[in-house]
Amino acid sequence: MRLLLISTLLLTGLAACEREGPAERAGRNLDRAGERVRDTVDPPRGPVERLGRSVDRAVN
């Protein structure tokens, strides 16, 4: 019985993590805006640096 209760609580917690709230979307938009400003002020100097920044954006 305890195992069933624990697994149900864990699955419920994981399902709750899937939803994205307005604060999370706003934070992501601010992060992207900051990256764009950084790229404007300090543009990537070579193809490897450009590739690295692209990978960072894709992963984050």
VEXPA-999088 format. One record per residue: y, z, x negated of N, C-alpha, C, CB in turn. Coordinates in steps of 0.02 Angstrom, whole numbers, plus 50000, padded with zeros to 5 digits. Glycine has a CB too. Layout:
BEGIN
YZXYZXYZXYZX
...
# end
This chain:
BEGIN
499405000049958500005000050000500635000049956500005006150047
500625003949903501205004249859501324997649825501125009849808
500784994449804500844987949771501164982849817500164985449747
500974982849880501264978249928502004979749938500894978749996
502184985949941502894987849949503304985849888502954995449961
503044987149830503404985349768503484977749763503044988049706
502954974049776503014966749771503494963949823502324963449780
503504966849882503974964549934504694965949913503824968150001
504814971649883505494973249860505714968649804505524980549837
505254967149759505424962649704505574955649729504854962349653
505174953149775505294946449802505944946149842504704944349847
506104951449877506734951749914507324951749865506754957949958
507254955349811507784955549760507884948749728507634960649707
507354945249714507404938549684507714933549732506724936049662
507554934149796507834929549845508584930749852507494930549913
508804936949846509514938449851509904935549792509624945949855
509584934749735509924932149675510044924649680509514933649614
509724921249725509794914049732510474912149762509234911249774
510744916249803511364914549837511964915449790511464918949900
512434911049797513024911149754513624912749798513124904449717
513994917749779514564919849818515204916449796514654927449814
515744917449833516374914149816516664916549750516884915449871
516554922849732516814925349668516454922049609516734933049664
515814920949617515434917549563515664910349555514684917849578
515774906949610516034900049607516724899849575516054896849677
517154904449594517824904749565517794906149490518244910049600
517354910549470517274912049399517034906049360516794917749389
516564902349388516314896349355516864891149349515704893449393
517264890449401517824885649398518334887649345518164885149466
518464894149338518924896449286518644895049217519074903949295
517994896149209517684894749144517744887349126516944896749146
517624883149174517674875849162518394873849145517424871849223
518874876849180519574875249166519754877449095520034878749217
519514883249075519634885649007519324880948955519354892648998
518734878448969518414873748923518814867248917517694872148945
519074864948974519484858848972520114859848931519664856549043
520434865648939521034867148901520864867448826521354873848924
520314870748810520104871148740519974864248711519474875448734
519654859848750519524853048725520164849048717519054849448773
520664850548756521304847148750521684849648688521734848148813
521704856148679522064859148623521694858048557522174866648635
521044858948558520634858348498520044853648513520374865348474
520164847048512519634842348531519064842548481519914835248536
518464841048504517894840848458518014835548405517234839448496
517864837248343518044832848287517524827548272518164836948227
516924828548290516414823748273515894823148328516074825648209
515434818448320514934817448373514474823448382514524811248357
514324826948328513884832748335514234838348372513664835248265
514864839448359515234844648395515314842848468515934845648363
515444836448483515484834248553514814835348588515684826748557
514274833748554513614834648583513484842148595513074831748537
513674846348548513584853548556513964856248616513804857148494
514574854048625514964856348683514664853848748515694854048677
514404847648747514074845048807513454849248825513874837648798
513074851048774512484855148786512694861948812512064856048720
513224864848785513464871348809513644870948883514074873648769
513974865648903514164864848973513554864149018514634858848983
513064860348994512464859249034512054865649043512034853849003
512034869648990511624875748993511984881249031511464878148922
512634881749024513004887149057513264884749121513564889649014
# end
